[in-house]
Amino acid sequence: MNIEDVTMPQELRGDPLDLIFLRQKELMDKYETIERNNGLLETDEVPVNIHQGKGQARLKNFAWRITEELAEAMDANTRHPGCGWFSPHAREEIADAFHFLVEMVILSGVTSEDLIDGLVTVAGETSQGSLFPPAPAQHRLGQLFQARKDHYHTRHDKTAPSPFKTLLEFIRDLGMVCHTLKQKPWKQSHMPTDVAEYRKRLIEVFGKFIDFCLSIEMGADELFDLYFRKSEVNKFRQRSQY
């Protein structure tokens, strides 16, 4: 079973961003049990204790999962030269990466409201009145996408950024998010995390993921559709002990 075998659930109602967070929490509850049974669960705290080694190890684990899925999307893009980033396989890998990114955000104690405050409100304060009018609550994922369009156009010309450039910027900045987590397995000294700096960087990385989506002509509606169809695949795999 894969994403092409699934249609969007008909019962979905409400704010798309909140629906994504709720579905990811549902998925992660089940996966936590699976990871524990496999002996690979670093910690079951949600959010994790960001000052402790096991909590940081779990966050870095998710950063790698995101990177691996995006590498698979790049591979799919290369192997399907006729459609590239538009191939169903590449799109599905990007949906996988988004699942892991949302879960990393949840594990970090960052909420959907924090994303709006950090990416939409800040953009509105710095765009000198050029930001779109506030959208209804049910369109907050669209707000995030529009805010990133505004953010890009206030810094650059109107030319769409290169997908590979935006992808590399995302991976670089994701690495720098992890760089704020100082509890290395090989270190004997322990340094507390600058939580405000960590969360600020993570929120900006979420914006960089949207930049990448925009660079491959993936809008908020498509990302929402891909996310939920892949979440149905994941629920099926959980039930079938995949």
C-alpha positions as CSV (number, residue, x, y, z in Angstrom):
1,M,0.0,0.0,0.0
2,N,1.3,3.5,-0.8
3,I,0.0,7.0,-1.1
4,E,-1.6,6.5,-4.5
5,D,-3.9,3.9,-3.1
6,V,-5.5,6.3,-0.6
7,T,-8.1,9.1,-1.0
8,M,-8.4,11.9,1.5
9,P,-10.5,11.0,4.5
10,Q,-14.0,12.5,4.2
11,E,-14.4,13.3,7.9
12,L,-11.7,15.9,8.1
13,R,-13.1,19.2,9.5
14,G,-11.2,22.2,11.0
15,D,-8.0,24.1,10.8
16,P,-5.6,22.1,8.5
17,L,-2.6,22.9,10.7
18,D,-4.2,21.7,13.8
19,L,-5.5,18.6,12.0
20,I,-1.9,17.8,11.0
21,F,-0.7,18.2,14.6
22,L,-3.6,16.0,16.0
23,R,-3.0,13.3,13.4
24,Q,0.8,13.3,14.1
25,K,0.2,12.9,17.8
26,E,-2.1,10.0,17.1
27,L,0.6,8.3,14.9
28,M,3.4,9.0,17.4
29,D,1.5,7.3,20.3
30,K,1.5,4.1,18.3
31,Y,5.0,4.4,17.0
32,E,6.3,5.0,20.5
33,T,5.1,1.6,21.5
34,I,6.7,0.0,18.5
35,E,10.0,1.7,19.0
36,R,10.0,0.8,22.7
37,N,9.3,-2.9,21.8
38,N,12.2,-2.7,19.4
39,G,14.5,-1.4,22.1
40,L,15.1,1.9,20.2
41,L,13.1,4.5,22.1
42,E,15.4,7.0,23.6
43,T,12.8,8.5,25.9
44,D,9.0,8.5,26.1
45,E,8.7,12.1,27.3
46,V,6.6,14.4,25.2
47,P,7.9,17.0,24.9
48,V,11.3,15.7,25.6
49,N,13.6,17.1,28.3
50,I,15.6,19.3,26.0
51,H,18.4,19.6,28.6
52,Q,19.1,15.9,28.9
53,G,21.1,13.6,26.6
54,K,18.3,11.2,25.8
55,G,15.9,14.0,24.9
56,Q,18.5,15.6,22.7
57,A,19.3,12.2,21.1
58,R,15.6,11.7,20.2
59,L,15.5,15.2,18.6
60,K,18.6,14.5,16.6
61,N,17.2,11.2,15.5
62,F,14.3,13.0,14.0
63,A,16.5,15.5,12.3
64,W,18.3,12.6,10.6
65,R,14.9,10.9,9.6
66,I,13.9,14.2,7.9
67,T,17.2,14.4,6.1
68,E,17.0,10.8,5.0
69,E,13.5,11.2,3.5
70,L,14.6,14.3,1.6
71,A,17.6,12.4,0.3
72,E,15.2,9.8,-1.0
73,A,13.2,12.5,-2.6
74,M,16.3,13.8,-4.3
75,D,17.1,10.3,-5.5
76,A,13.5,9.9,-6.9
77,N,13.9,13.3,-8.6
78,T,17.1,12.1,-10.3
79,R,15.7,8.7,-11.4
80,H,12.5,10.2,-12.9
81,P,14.0,12.9,-15.2
82,G,10.8,13.3,-17.1
83,C,8.8,14.6,-14.1
84,G,11.6,15.1,-11.5
85,W,10.2,16.7,-8.3
86,F,6.7,16.2,-9.6
87,S,7.0,12.4,-9.6
88,P,4.6,10.7,-7.2
89,H,7.6,9.0,-5.5
90,A,9.4,12.3,-4.8
91,R,6.2,13.9,-3.6
92,E,5.6,10.9,-1.2
93,E,9.1,11.1,0.3
94,I,8.6,14.8,0.9
95,A,5.3,13.9,2.8
96,D,7.4,11.5,4.9
97,A,9.9,14.2,5.7
98,F,7.0,16.5,6.7
99,H,5.7,13.8,9.1
100,F,9.0,13.6,10.9
101,L,9.4,17.4,10.9
102,V,6.0,17.9,12.6
103,E,6.9,15.2,15.1
104,M,10.2,16.9,15.9
105,V,8.3,20.1,16.5
106,I,5.9,18.4,18.8
107,L,8.7,16.7,20.7
108,S,10.3,20.1,21.1
109,G,7.3,21.6,22.8
110,V,6.5,23.9,19.9
111,T,2.9,24.3,19.0
112,S,1.0,25.3,15.9
113,E,0.4,28.7,17.5
114,D,4.1,29.1,18.0
115,L,4.6,28.5,14.3
116,I,2.0,31.2,13.4
117,D,3.5,33.6,15.9
118,G,7.1,33.0,14.7
119,L,6.5,32.9,10.9
120,V,3.3,34.9,10.2
121,T,3.2,37.5,12.9
122,V,6.9,38.3,12.6
123,A,6.5,38.5,8.8
124,G,3.6,40.9,9.2
125,E,5.6,43.1,11.5
126,T,8.6,43.3,9.1
127,S,6.9,43.4,5.6
128,Q,6.0,47.1,5.9
129,G,2.3,46.5,5.2
130,S,2.9,44.2,2.2
131,L,1.6,41.1,3.9
132,F,-1.7,39.6,2.8
133,P,-4.7,40.3,5.0
134,P,-5.2,37.9,7.9
135,A,-6.7,34.7,6.7
136,P,-9.5,32.8,8.6
137,A,-8.4,30.3,11.2
138,Q,-9.1,27.3,9.0
139,H,-6.6,28.5,6.5
140,R,-3.6,28.9,8.8
141,L,-1.4,26.5,6.8
142,G,-2.1,28.7,3.8
143,Q,-1.1,31.7,6.0
144,L,2.3,30.0,6.6
145,F,2.8,29.5,2.9
146,Q,1.8,33.1,2.0
147,A,4.1,34.4,4.8
148,R,7.0,32.6,3.3
149,K,6.3,34.0,-0.1
150,D,6.3,37.5,1.3
151,H,9.5,36.7,3.3
152,Y,11.3,35.6,0.2
153,H,10.1,38.5,-2.0
154,T,11.2,41.1,0.6
155,R,14.8,39.6,0.4
156,H,15.2,38.7,-3.2
157,D,13.8,39.3,-6.6
158,K,10.6,37.6,-7.9
159,T,12.5,34.7,-9.4
160,A,11.6,31.4,-7.9
161,P,14.5,29.9,-5.9
162,S,16.2,26.7,-7.0
163,P,14.8,23.6,-5.4
164,F,18.3,22.3,-4.6
165,K,19.3,25.6,-3.2
166,T,16.3,25.8,-0.8
167,L,16.8,22.1,0.1
168,L,20.4,22.6,1.0
169,E,19.5,25.7,3.0
170,F,16.9,23.7,4.9
171,I,19.4,20.8,5.7
172,R,22.1,23.3,6.7
173,D,19.7,25.1,9.1
174,L,18.3,21.9,10.4
175,G,21.9,20.9,11.3
176,M,22.4,24.3,13.1
177,V,19.2,23.6,15.1
178,C,20.9,20.4,16.3
179,H,24.1,22.4,17.0
180,T,22.3,24.2,19.8
181,L,21.9,20.8,21.6
182,K,25.2,20.4,23.4
183,Q,24.8,17.0,25.3
184,K,27.2,14.9,23.1
185,P,27.5,11.2,24.0
186,W,31.3,11.6,24.2
187,K,31.3,14.7,26.4
188,Q,31.7,14.6,30.2
189,S,30.6,18.2,30.8
190,H,27.0,19.1,30.6
191,M,25.7,22.4,29.2
192,P,22.0,23.5,29.5
193,T,20.2,24.2,26.3
194,D,19.3,27.8,25.2
195,V,15.7,26.8,24.8
196,A,14.6,30.1,23.3
197,E,17.3,30.0,20.7
198,Y,16.6,26.3,19.9
199,R,12.9,26.9,19.3
200,K,13.5,30.1,17.3
201,R,15.8,28.1,15.0
202,L,13.4,25.2,14.7
203,I,10.5,27.5,13.8
204,E,12.6,29.1,11.1
205,V,13.5,25.7,9.8
206,F,9.8,24.9,9.5
207,G,9.6,28.0,7.3
208,K,12.6,26.8,5.3
209,F,10.7,23.5,4.6
210,I,7.8,25.6,3.2
211,D,10.3,27.5,1.1
212,F,11.4,24.2,-0.4
213,C,7.8,23.2,-1.0
214,L,7.2,26.5,-2.8
215,S,10.3,25.9,-4.9
216,I,8.9,22.7,-6.3
217,E,5.4,24.3,-6.8
218,M,3.9,22.5,-3.9
219,G,1.3,24.6,-2.2
220,A,-0.5,24.3,1.2
221,D,-3.4,22.3,-0.2
222,E,-1.1,19.8,-1.8
223,L,1.1,19.4,1.3
224,F,-2.1,18.9,3.4
225,D,-3.4,16.3,0.9
226,L,-0.1,14.4,0.8
227,Y,0.4,14.5,4.5
228,F,-3.0,13.0,5.3
229,R,-2.9,10.4,2.5
230,K,0.5,9.2,3.8
231,S,-0.8,9.3,7.3
232,E,-3.5,6.8,6.2
233,V,-0.8,4.6,4.8
234,N,1.1,4.8,8.1
235,K,-2.0,3.9,10.1
236,F,-2.6,0.9,7.8
237,R,1.1,-0.2,8.3
238,Q,0.7,0.1,12.1
239,R,-2.5,-2.1,12.0
240,S,-0.8,-4.7,9.7
241,Q,2.4,-4.8,11.7
242,Y,4.4,-3.7,8.7
